[in-house]
Amino acid sequence: FKPEFLNRLDEVVVFTPLSSQELREITDNLLAGIAAQSSKEKSVGLRFDPNLVDTIVTSSASKSRRYGARPLKRTVLRYVEDALSDAMVAGFLRAGDD
């Protein structure tokens, strides 16, 4: 490596892969954030089935163990946020729905 690049490195951070329980907790937090935002901004109450958490964790587990929580966020975006957006645009969800 060139010295210019090496001088930009401040420290080495060792990454420990996330456990299944940690992935579930992160997913729960992401979904809770979506529910809170939906309730606050659109007055729509959301409850998520525990099977959804399992599906999200399972579908992104191999990448999440390697790359951290970012793949989880992308999976939540694909499975949940995109579907909610489509449902709101199509009129299936309206303010005050639960």
C-alpha positions as CSV (number, residue, x, y, z in Angstrom):
1,F,0.0,0.0,0.0
2,K,1.1,3.5,-0.6
3,P,2.2,5.6,2.4
4,E,-0.6,8.1,1.7
5,F,-3.2,5.4,2.2
6,L,-1.5,3.9,5.3
7,N,-1.3,7.3,6.9
8,R,-5.1,7.7,6.7
9,L,-5.7,4.6,8.8
10,D,-6.2,5.4,12.4
11,E,-6.9,2.1,13.9
12,V,-7.9,-1.5,13.2
13,V,-11.3,-2.6,14.4
14,V,-11.9,-6.3,14.7
15,F,-15.4,-7.3,13.7
16,T,-17.1,-10.2,15.5
17,P,-19.9,-11.8,13.5
18,L,-23.4,-11.1,14.8
19,S,-25.3,-14.0,16.4
20,S,-28.8,-15.0,15.4
21,Q,-30.1,-13.5,18.6
22,E,-28.4,-10.2,17.8
23,L,-29.8,-10.2,14.3
24,R,-33.3,-10.8,15.7
25,E,-32.9,-7.9,18.1
26,I,-31.6,-5.6,15.4
27,T,-34.6,-6.6,13.2
28,D,-37.0,-6.0,16.0
29,N,-35.6,-2.5,16.5
30,L,-35.8,-1.7,12.8
31,L,-39.4,-2.9,12.6
32,A,-40.3,-0.9,15.8
33,G,-38.8,2.2,14.2
34,I,-41.0,1.7,11.1
35,A,-44.1,1.2,13.3
36,A,-43.3,4.3,15.3
37,Q,-42.7,6.4,12.2
38,S,-45.8,5.1,10.5
39,S,-47.9,5.9,13.6
40,K,-46.4,9.3,14.0
41,E,-46.4,10.5,10.4
42,K,-49.4,8.6,8.9
43,S,-51.5,7.6,12.0
44,V,-51.3,4.0,10.8
45,G,-50.8,1.4,13.5
46,L,-48.6,-1.6,12.5
47,R,-48.0,-4.9,14.2
48,F,-45.5,-7.3,12.8
49,D,-45.8,-11.1,12.9
50,P,-42.8,-12.9,14.6
51,N,-42.5,-15.0,11.5
52,L,-41.6,-11.9,9.6
53,V,-38.6,-11.4,11.9
54,D,-37.5,-15.0,11.2
55,T,-37.9,-14.6,7.5
56,I,-35.9,-11.4,7.4
57,V,-33.1,-12.9,9.6
58,T,-33.0,-16.1,7.6
59,S,-32.9,-14.3,4.2
60,S,-30.1,-12.0,5.2
61,A,-28.2,-14.2,7.8
62,S,-25.3,-15.2,5.6
63,K,-24.6,-11.6,4.5
64,S,-25.3,-10.1,7.9
65,R,-22.9,-12.4,9.7
66,R,-20.2,-11.2,7.3
67,Y,-21.2,-7.6,6.7
68,G,-23.1,-6.6,9.9
69,A,-26.5,-5.1,10.1
70,R,-26.5,-3.3,6.7
71,P,-27.9,-6.4,4.8
72,L,-30.7,-6.6,7.4
73,K,-31.6,-3.0,6.7
74,R,-31.8,-3.7,3.0
75,T,-33.9,-6.8,3.6
76,V,-36.3,-4.8,5.8
77,L,-36.5,-2.1,3.1
78,R,-37.3,-4.7,0.5
79,Y,-39.8,-6.8,2.5
80,V,-41.5,-4.2,4.6
81,E,-40.9,-0.5,3.7
82,D,-41.5,-1.1,-0.1
83,A,-44.6,-3.1,0.6
84,L,-46.0,-0.5,3.0
85,S,-45.3,2.3,0.5
86,D,-47.1,0.4,-2.3
87,A,-50.0,-0.3,0.0
88,M,-50.3,3.4,0.9
89,V,-50.1,4.6,-2.7
90,A,-52.7,2.0,-3.7
91,G,-55.0,3.2,-0.9
92,F,-55.0,-0.1,1.1
93,L,-53.6,1.8,4.1
94,R,-55.1,5.1,5.2
95,A,-54.6,7.4,8.2
96,G,-56.2,5.9,11.2
97,D,-55.9,2.3,10.0
98,D,-54.7,-0.3,12.5
